[in-house]
Amino acid sequence: MKRTHRWGRVYLLFVFAIMYTPIGYLMYYSFNSGGTMHDFQFFTLKWYGEVLLDDRLLIIVLNTLVVALLSAAVATILGVIGALAIYYVKRQRMKNTLLALNNVLIVSPDVIIGASFLLLFTLAGIKLGFVSVLLSHIAFSVPIVVLMVLPKLEEMSPTWIDAARDLGAGSRQVLSRVILPFLTPSIWAGFFMALTYSLDDFAVTFFVTGNGFSTLSVEIYSRARQGISLSINALSTLLFLFTMLLVVGYYVLSQKGGRMYGIGGRK
């Protein structure tokens, strides 16, 4: 058993090494004064300075943050409503059907999702740009929030709601004073996950963005096609570090929720 456990750790280390070695390589050469992805000369922040002094790039960063924050906020609201709706469905077959439909956007290939949104926006006469990107990001973020909130709802003890109703609380009071406070950690976790997915998305955004509007992921791809520039490394490093901060925030909130509420809804 111990040997199996040890080999499991070795396997995980191997997988993580494969995943993070290219990222580490990219970050390492973002500090190379030589301007190439080989033959590191000496440490410099030149490429980060270029990124920060690029007005067009700063506008794209602002576009990306606005889309990510708005889509995450709207998706969180819709996701919480969706999770509550699924939770209160009494027929198990109907609940499973709704969960399956919710998971379609998560398990479907991004290329298929992007092409579908492109076709939808074209038929609906919606101009490709900020609105199309925002709507598509909301659409694929909602199922993520539902999956973050619904398991927490399942953990909540029904006796809490019954006790609140016995004390004279109405539906709104039960929602605002019992359910939502219990769900707060998972709601924030869903928000951060939606924000992370929006910031990192490329495939869907590539299909639905238009002339005059771009996001960081699309911009990095466009610059990479023009040739190797270490400013791409610097930009990718900043985006990766920001994403890691969001993941850490999600982890902290999840841990906080676990400490506040035990299994079965006990506080």
VOZA-241715 format. One line per field, with one value per residue (C-alpha): residue number from 1; chain; residue in one letter; x, y, z. Coordinates in Angstrom, 2 decimals, always signed. Example, Ala and Ser with C-alpha at 12.3 -4.5 7.8 and 13.67 -1.06 7.14 Angstrom:
% VOZA-241715
seq = 1 / 2
mol = A / A
type = a / s
c1 = +12.30 / +13.67
c2 = -4.50 / -1.06
c3 = +7.80 / +7.14
% end
This chain:
% VOZA-241715
seq = 1 / 2 / 3 / 4 / 5 / 6 / 7 / 8 / 9 / 10 / 11 / 12 / 13 / 14 / 15 / 16 / 17 / 18 / 19 / 20 / 21 / 22 / 23 / 24 / 25 / 26 / 27 / 28 / 29 / 30 / 31 / 32 / 33 / 34 / 35 / 36 / 37 / 38 / 39 / 40 / 41 / 42 / 43 / 44 / 45 / 46 / 47 / 48 / 49 / 50 / 51 / 52 / 53 / 54 / 55 / 56 / 57 / 58 / 59 / 60 / 61 / 62 / 63 / 64 / 65 / 66 / 67 / 68 / 69 / 70 / 71 / 72 / 73 / 74 / 75 / 76 / 77 / 78 / 79 / 80 / 81 / 82 / 83 / 84 / 85 / 86 / 87 / 88 / 89 / 90 / 91 / 92 / 93 / 94 / 95 / 96 / 97 / 98 / 99 / 100 / 101 / 102 / 103 / 104 / 105 / 106 / 107 / 108 / 109 / 110 / 111 / 112 / 113 / 114 / 115 / 116 / 117 / 118 / 119 / 120 / 121 / 122 / 123 / 124 / 125 / 126 / 127 / 128 / 129 / 130 / 131 / 132 / 133 / 134 / 135 / 136 / 137 / 138 / 139 / 140 / 141 / 142 / 143 / 144 / 145 / 146 / 147 / 148 / 149 / 150 / 151 / 152 / 153 / 154 / 155 / 156 / 157 / 158 / 159 / 160 / 161 / 162 / 163 / 164 / 165 / 166 / 167 / 168 / 169 / 170 / 171 / 172 / 173 / 174 / 175 / 176 / 177 / 178 / 179 / 180 / 181 / 182 / 183 / 184 / 185 / 186 / 187 / 188 / 189 / 190 / 191 / 192 / 193 / 194 / 195 / 196 / 197 / 198 / 199 / 200 / 201 / 202 / 203 / 204 / 205 / 206 / 207 / 208 / 209 / 210 / 211 / 212 / 213 / 214 / 215 / 216 / 217 / 218 / 219 / 220 / 221 / 222 / 223 / 224 / 225 / 226 / 227 / 228 / 229 / 230 / 231 / 232 / 233 / 234 / 235 / 236 / 237 / 238 / 239 / 240 / 241 / 242 / 243 / 244 / 245 / 246 / 247 / 248 / 249 / 250 / 251 / 252 / 253 / 254 / 255 / 256 / 257 / 258 / 259 / 260 / 261 / 262 / 263 / 264 / 265 / 266 / 267
mol = A / A / A / A / A / A / A / A / A / A / A / A / A / A / A / A / A / A / A / A / A / A / A / A / A / A / A / A / A / A / A / A / A / A / A / A / A / A / A / A / A / A / A / A / A / A / A / A / A / A / A / A / A / A / A / A / A / A / A / A / A / A / A / A / A / A / A / A / A / A / A / A / A / A / A / A / A / A / A / A / A / A / A / A / A / A / A / A / A / A / A / A / A / A / A / A / A / A / A / A / A / A / A / A / A / A / A / A / A / A / A / A / A / A / A / A / A / A / A / A / A / A / A / A / A / A / A / A / A / A / A / A / A / A / A / A / A / A / A / A / A / A / A / A / A / A / A / A / A / A / A / A / A / A / A / A / A / A / A / A / A / A / A / A / A / A / A / A / A / A / A / A / A / A / A / A / A / A / A / A / A / A / A / A / A / A / A / A / A / A / A / A / A / A / A / A / A / A / A / A / A / A / A / A / A / A / A / A / A / A / A / A / A / A / A / A / A / A / A / A / A / A / A / A / A / A / A / A / A / A / A / A / A / A / A / A / A / A / A / A / A / A / A / A / A / A / A / A / A / A / A / A / A / A / A / A / A / A / A / A / A / A / A / A / A / A / A
type = m / k / r / t / h / r / w / g / r / v / y / l / l / f / v / f / a / i / m / y / t / p / i / g / y / l / m / y / y / s / f / n / s / g / g / t / m / h / d / f / q / f / f / t / l / k / w / y / g / e / v / l / l / d / d / r / l / l / i / i / v / l / n / t / l / v / v / a / l / l / s / a / a / v / a / t / i / l / g / v / i / g / a / l / a / i / y / y / v / k / r / q / r / m / k / n / t / l / l / a / l / n / n / v / l / i / v / s / p / d / v / i / i / g / a / s / f / l / l / l / f / t / l / a / g / i / k / l / g / f / v / s / v / l / l / s / h / i / a / f / s / v / p / i / v / v / l / m / v / l / p / k / l / e / e / m / s / p / t / w / i / d / a / a / r / d / l / g / a / g / s / r / q / v / l / s / r / v / i / l / p / f / l / t / p / s / i / w / a / g / f / f / m / a / l / t / y / s / l / d / d / f / a / v / t / f / f / v / t / g / n / g / f / s / t / l / s / v / e / i / y / s / r / a / r / q / g / i / s / l / s / i / n / a / l / s / t / l / l / f / l / f / t / m / l / l / v / v / g / y / y / v / l / s / q / k / g / g / r / m / y / g / i / g / g / r / k
c1 = +0.00 / +2.81 / +4.62 / +1.44 / +0.96 / +4.56 / +4.26 / +1.05 / +2.95 / +5.69 / +3.09 / +1.45 / +4.83 / +5.55 / +2.21 / +2.65 / +6.19 / +4.88 / +2.16 / +4.21 / +7.66 / +6.63 / +5.07 / +8.21 / +10.31 / +8.14 / +8.35 / +12.12 / +12.84 / +10.51 / +13.47 / +16.04 / +17.72 / +18.83 / +15.40 / +15.30 / +13.96 / +17.47 / +20.88 / +19.81 / +22.11 / +21.20 / +18.16 / +15.99 / +12.47 / +12.57 / +9.79 / +7.48 / +8.13 / +7.12 / +3.91 / +3.06 / +3.87 / +1.75 / -1.45 / -3.29 / -2.42 / -3.61 / -6.97 / -7.18 / -6.38 / -9.19 / -11.55 / -10.62 / -11.17 / -14.50 / -15.81 / -14.54 / -15.99 / -19.36 / -19.76 / -18.73 / -21.16 / -24.12 / -23.26 / -23.06 / -26.54 / -28.01 / -26.08 / -27.39 / -30.95 / -30.40 / -28.97 / -31.93 / -34.37 / -32.71 / -32.54 / -36.29 / -37.26 / -38.92 / -38.87 / -35.44 / -35.67 / -36.39 / -33.54 / -31.10 / -32.27 / -31.68 / -28.23 / -27.38 / -28.45 / -26.44 / -23.33 / -23.55 / -21.58 / -18.90 / -18.25 / -18.72 / -15.58 / -14.86 / -14.64 / -18.20 / -19.45 / -17.68 / -18.99 / -22.52 / -22.41 / -21.04 / -23.93 / -26.45 / -25.17 / -25.04 / -28.64 / -29.79 / -28.08 / -25.86 / -22.66 / -19.54 / -17.65 / -18.11 / -21.74 / -21.19 / -18.12 / -19.93 / -23.01 / -20.95 / -18.84 / -21.97 / -23.40 / -20.45 / -19.88 / -23.39 / -23.04 / -19.78 / -21.48 / -24.36 / -21.92 / -20.18 / -23.38 / -25.61 / -23.46 / -23.44 / -27.21 / -27.40 / -25.35 / -27.76 / -30.00 / -33.73 / -34.38 / -32.86 / -35.56 / -38.29 / -37.11 / -37.08 / -40.62 / -41.78 / -40.45 / -42.59 / -40.02 / -41.39 / -39.86 / -37.73 / -36.46 / -35.60 / -33.67 / -31.84 / -31.17 / -30.74 / -29.96 / -27.77 / -25.55 / -24.96 / -24.13 / -21.85 / -18.52 / -19.68 / -21.13 / -17.80 / -16.00 / -18.30 / -17.65 / -13.88 / -14.09 / -16.26 / -13.83 / -10.89 / -12.61 / -13.48 / -9.94 / -8.39 / -10.86 / -9.53 / -11.43 / -14.93 / -13.74 / -11.82 / -15.07 / -17.27 / -14.91 / -14.97 / -12.84 / -11.95 / -12.43 / -10.06 / -9.16 / -5.79 / -5.96 / -6.78 / -4.13 / -1.44 / -2.35 / -2.24 / +1.16 / +2.56 / +1.66 / +3.71 / +6.90 / +8.66 / +8.77 / +9.56 / +6.86 / +4.48 / +6.29 / +5.94 / +2.25 / +1.59 / +3.44 / +1.34 / -1.87 / -0.77 / +0.11 / -3.22 / -5.05 / -3.11 / -4.21 / -7.83 / -7.34 / -5.78 / -8.76 / -11.11 / -9.17 / -9.20 / -12.94 / -13.55 / -11.51 / -13.35 / -16.67 / -15.50 / -14.53 / -17.74 / -20.09 / -19.67 / -21.14 / -24.90 / -25.46 / -24.15 / -22.47
c2 = +0.00 / +2.42 / +1.64 / +2.31 / +5.59 / +6.58 / +5.77 / +7.79 / +10.82 / +10.27 / +10.09 / +13.34 / +15.09 / +13.87 / +15.16 / +18.54 / +18.79 / +18.24 / +20.85 / +23.58 / +23.21 / +25.06 / +27.82 / +28.08 / +28.19 / +31.00 / +32.98 / +32.46 / +33.94 / +36.89 / +38.29 / +37.64 / +40.75 / +38.83 / +38.95 / +35.23 / +32.04 / +30.63 / +31.84 / +33.73 / +36.76 / +38.78 / +39.76 / +42.62 / +44.02 / +45.59 / +43.43 / +44.18 / +47.87 / +47.48 / +45.82 / +48.58 / +51.35 / +49.86 / +51.96 / +49.59 / +46.66 / +48.49 / +49.10 / +45.38 / +44.57 / +46.90 / +45.22 / +41.81 / +42.83 / +44.53 / +41.49 / +39.10 / +41.05 / +41.72 / +38.17 / +36.68 / +38.92 / +38.20 / +34.50 / +34.28 / +35.75 / +33.51 / +30.51 / +30.93 / +31.22 / +28.15 / +26.14 / +27.05 / +26.12 / +22.70 / +22.13 / +22.65 / +20.32 / +17.36 / +14.82 / +13.19 / +12.45 / +16.10 / +17.19 / +14.86 / +16.18 / +19.78 / +18.88 / +17.17 / +20.24 / +22.45 / +20.35 / +20.48 / +23.72 / +22.40 / +19.10 / +20.38 / +21.31 / +25.04 / +25.13 / +23.80 / +26.31 / +29.20 / +28.26 / +27.88 / +31.33 / +32.82 / +31.34 / +32.49 / +36.08 / +36.24 / +35.03 / +37.36 / +40.35 / +41.02 / +42.80 / +40.93 / +42.81 / +43.65 / +42.51 / +39.18 / +38.38 / +39.33 / +37.23 / +34.17 / +34.44 / +34.68 / +31.63 / +29.32 / +30.66 / +30.03 / +26.19 / +26.57 / +28.63 / +26.15 / +23.29 / +25.30 / +26.30 / +23.23 / +20.81 / +23.33 / +23.54 / +19.76 / +19.95 / +22.37 / +20.79 / +21.18 / +21.67 / +25.16 / +26.23 / +24.52 / +26.24 / +29.63 / +29.11 / +27.99 / +31.28 / +33.19 / +33.91 / +34.43 / +33.13 / +36.24 / +36.15 / +32.45 / +33.19 / +36.28 / +35.19 / +31.42 / +30.18 / +32.94 / +33.32 / +29.56 / +29.69 / +32.75 / +30.85 / +28.78 / +31.87 / +33.66 / +30.52 / +30.33 / +34.00 / +33.50 / +30.39 / +32.22 / +35.14 / +32.79 / +30.99 / +34.31 / +35.65 / +32.48 / +31.75 / +31.87 / +29.48 / +30.87 / +34.48 / +34.00 / +33.12 / +35.89 / +38.87 / +41.47 / +44.22 / +46.93 / +44.71 / +42.11 / +40.34 / +39.34 / +35.72 / +36.67 / +39.40 / +37.02 / +34.57 / +37.32 / +38.54 / +35.03 / +34.49 / +37.55 / +36.10 / +35.52 / +38.53 / +38.34 / +40.94 / +38.02 / +36.12 / +39.06 / +39.49 / +35.76 / +35.74 / +38.60 / +36.89 / +33.58 / +35.21 / +37.04 / +33.80 / +32.08 / +34.81 / +34.11 / +30.38 / +31.08 / +33.30 / +30.48 / +28.03 / +30.38 / +30.93 / +27.19 / +26.49 / +29.24 / +27.71 / +24.30 / +25.65 / +27.65 / +24.82 / +21.17 / +18.23 / +17.97 / +21.67 / +21.98 / +25.23
c3 = +0.00 / +0.88 / -2.36 / -4.36 / -2.51 / -3.25 / -6.94 / -7.03 / -5.77 / -8.32 / -11.09 / -9.93 / -9.79 / -13.32 / -14.62 / -12.92 / -14.31 / -17.85 / -17.31 / -15.66 / -17.26 / -20.46 / -18.36 / -16.25 / -19.44 / -20.81 / -17.56 / -17.28 / -20.70 / -20.12 / -18.13 / -20.88 / -22.25 / -25.36 / -26.99 / -27.79 / -26.23 / -25.92 / -24.77 / -21.64 / -21.26 / -18.19 / -16.14 / -17.39 / -16.98 / -20.45 / -21.87 / -18.96 / -19.54 / -23.18 / -22.12 / -19.64 / -22.15 / -24.94 / -24.97 / -27.28 / -25.07 / -21.95 / -23.65 / -24.45 / -20.81 / -19.75 / -22.25 / -20.87 / -17.24 / -17.98 / -19.87 / -17.19 / -14.26 / -15.91 / -17.23 / -13.87 / -11.96 / -14.25 / -14.48 / -10.68 / -10.29 / -12.97 / -11.69 / -8.13 / -9.46 / -11.62 / -8.72 / -6.52 / -9.31 / -9.79 / -6.03 / -5.58 / -8.44 / -6.73 / -9.56 / -9.71 / -13.43 / -14.19 / -11.90 / -13.68 / -17.05 / -15.98 / -14.63 / -17.92 / -19.88 / -17.54 / -18.15 / -21.95 / -22.26 / -19.90 / -21.67 / -25.24 / -27.22 / -27.18 / -30.97 / -31.27 / -28.68 / -30.40 / -33.84 / -32.42 / -30.84 / -34.06 / -36.03 / -33.40 / -33.31 / -37.10 / -37.46 / -34.65 / -36.26 / -33.24 / -34.23 / -33.24 / -30.56 / -26.90 / -26.67 / -28.43 / -26.32 / -23.10 / -23.90 / -24.85 / -21.68 / -19.55 / -21.31 / -20.67 / -17.14 / -15.79 / -15.72 / -13.79 / -11.10 / -10.92 / -10.32 / -7.59 / -5.75 / -6.11 / -4.05 / -1.21 / -1.40 / -1.13 / +2.09 / +3.74 / +6.33 / +5.49 / +9.21 / +8.95 / +6.50 / +8.53 / +11.71 / +9.97 / +8.68 / +12.12 / +13.49 / +10.99 / +8.26 / +4.78 / +1.57 / +1.07 / +4.64 / +4.35 / +1.17 / +2.45 / +6.05 / +5.80 / +2.30 / +0.87 / +3.97 / +3.91 / +0.19 / +0.40 / +0.19 / -2.78 / -4.47 / -4.20 / -5.35 / -8.38 / -9.12 / -9.04 / -11.21 / -13.76 / -13.70 / -14.28 / -17.17 / -18.80 / -18.50 / -19.92 / -22.70 / -26.23 / -28.49 / -27.91 / -27.86 / -31.11 / -32.90 / -31.49 / -31.34 / -34.11 / -35.60 / -33.09 / -30.04 / -28.63 / -25.42 / -24.00 / -25.11 / -28.70 / -28.69 / -27.43 / -30.20 / -32.84 / -31.67 / -31.49 / -35.16 / -36.11 / -34.64 / -31.35 / -29.05 / -25.37 / -24.72 / -25.35 / -22.60 / -20.24 / -21.06 / -20.66 / -17.34 / -15.98 / -17.10 / -15.55 / -12.22 / -12.12 / -12.82 / -10.05 / -7.64 / -8.56 / -8.00 / -4.60 / -3.77 / -4.74 / -2.56 / +0.45 / +0.16 / -0.21 / +2.91 / +4.76 / +3.78 / +4.95 / +8.37 / +8.80 / +7.92 / +8.60 / +6.77 / +6.84 / +7.38 / +10.91 / +11.77
% end
